[in-house]
Amino acid sequence: MSQATSRFTVDLDALAANYAALKARAGSAEVAGMLKANAYGLGGSHVAAALWAAGARSFFTAGVGGAEALRQLLGPQADVYVLDGCRAGDAGRLLQAGVIPVLNSLEQVEHWRAGGGDRRPAALHVDTGMNRLGVRPEEAETLARSGLPVSLLMSHLACGDVEGHSMNVLQLAAFRAVRPLFPDARASLANSGGIFHGADYAFDMVRPGVALYGGGPWGAPHPDIRTVATLEAEILQVRDLPAGESVGYAASYRAEKAMRIGTIGVGYADGVLRSNQPNGKIWFAGAERAMLGRISMDTLAVDMTGCDEARPGRFVELFGPNLNVDVAASRAGTIAYELLTSVGTRVERVVRPTR
């Protein structure tokens, strides 16, 4: 079996350091771990174990299947929340696994109650302005009068990753207005960005996602957040390109002068977005170097002019400690979340340190 031409390395020590940094900012609030989308593409099982070792005791994932796997991995002491809530027929599985649905609608509340959920408190998601998931505040009043057992009251910031956005203030006020309806429930509002908006947003629990995994809380590098994930790929070939010749599909790049180019063994099938054209860069031999032409399924071209170190078998960095994931995402017209969750299955996965 041939060796992969690309690798994705996850640094669990950096993950633990980010957890500690977020905990320091959160004050007395509990710091939960967001593990949806296979821990943002980094691998749910080893990330969950590392966060548990770092002190996390509450975890959120998207579906009931992922929650069942977390329960098996972490044991009965972990609080495992299911963001998708309780769909029709799910109550039995949720109760059997001992995991906590985040109820998002009146229909989900009925599914939970019909399946026997009233004997165990659930989490309740109240929509405070994002209009994605969650009951409306007036519906929360109805549920409070009905005696629904709620252990966690939560909402989600639509603009938490934008410093100073007025929407954050509006949602904070809306959440504060709903909170007295469930006086015995813990409260949670802040995501990664919300943690950095200050103590008013912390409440009893914060729920960081991308900041755990190396993305800045406001879509840009932050000094408190360490690099966790590194994507690298091998140089397959180096060639001299005469002036006037083109590179790649559609001849979208044409050399204005003689140059040296490297063909790198990674492409859009591996998660390197085609939108990197024309601003994408890689890091190699101490410098950023421009991607040239269109990204192919398996390869991309890079300007290696004047770089004697470029030779087949050496690896370049697509994002990592030298090329921040937020910077790489911005050049591709997207966000760090998408880069992390887009890394393909044929990319070799490396976890350090091994535990």
KAPEQUI-V910632 format. One record per residue. RES is the residue in one letter. SS is DSSP state (H for helix, E for strand, C for the rest). Layout:
RES_SS + RES_SS
This chain:
M_C + S_C + Q_C + A_C + T_C + S_E + R_E + F_E + T_E + V_E + D_E + L_H + D_H + A_H + L_H + A_H + A_H + N_H + Y_H + A_H + A_H + L_H + K_H + A_H + R_H + A_H + G_C + S_C + A_C + E_E + V_E + A_E + G_E + M_E + L_C + K_H + A_H + N_H + A_H + Y_H + G_C + L_C + G_C + G_H + S_H + H_H + V_H + A_H + A_H + A_H + L_H + W_H + A_H + A_H + G_C + A_C + R_C + S_E + F_E + F_E + T_E + A_C + G_C + V_H + G_H + G_H + A_H + E_H + A_H + L_H + R_H + Q_H + L_H + L_H + G_C + P_C + Q_C + A_C + D_E + V_E + Y_E + V_E + L_C + D_C + G_C + C_C + R_C + A_C + G_C + D_C + A_H + G_H + R_H + L_H + L_H + Q_H + A_H + G_C + V_C + I_E + P_E + V_E + L_E + N_C + S_C + L_H + E_H + Q_H + V_H + E_H + H_H + W_H + R_H + A_H + G_C + G_C + G_H + D_H + R_H + R_C + P_C + A_E + A_E + L_E + H_E + V_E + D_C + T_C + G_C + M_C + N_C + R_C + L_C + G_C + V_E + R_C + P_H + E_H + E_H + A_H + E_H + T_H + L_H + A_H + R_H + S_H + G_C + L_C + P_C + V_E + S_E + L_E + L_E + M_E + S_C + H_C + L_C + A_C + C_C + G_C + D_C + V_C + E_C + G_C + H_C + S_H + M_H + N_H + V_H + L_H + Q_H + L_H + A_H + A_H + F_H + R_H + A_H + V_H + R_H + P_H + L_H + F_H + P_C + D_C + A_C + R_E + A_E + S_E + L_C + A_C + N_C + S_H + G_H + G_H + I_H + F_C + H_C + G_C + A_H + D_H + Y_H + A_C + F_C + D_C + M_E + V_E + R_E + P_E + G_C + V_C + A_C + L_C + Y_C + G_C + G_C + G_C + P_C + W_C + G_C + A_C + P_C + H_C + P_C + D_C + I_C + R_C + T_C + V_C + A_E + T_E + L_E + E_E + A_E + E_E + I_E + L_E + Q_E + V_E + R_E + D_E + L_E + P_C + A_C + G_C + E_C + S_E + V_E + G_C + Y_H + A_H + A_H + S_C + Y_E + R_E + A_C + E_C + K_C + A_C + M_E + R_E + I_E + G_E + T_E + I_E + G_C + V_C + G_C + Y_H + A_H + D_H + G_C + V_C + L_C + R_H + S_H + N_H + Q_C + P_C + N_C + G_C + K_E + I_E + W_E + F_E + A_C + G_C + A_E + E_E + R_E + A_E + M_E + L_E + G_C + R_C + I_C + S_C + M_C + D_C + T_C + L_E + A_E + V_E + D_E + M_C + T_C + G_C + C_C + D_C + E_C + A_C + R_C + P_C + G_C + R_C + F_E + V_E + E_E + L_E + F_E + G_C + P_C + N_C + L_C + N_C + V_H + D_H + V_H + A_H + A_H + S_H + R_H + A_C + G_C + T_C + I_C + A_H + Y_H + E_H + L_H + L_H + T_H + S_H + V_C + G_C + T_C + R_C + V_C + E_E + R_E + V_E + V_E + R_E + P_C + T_C + R_C
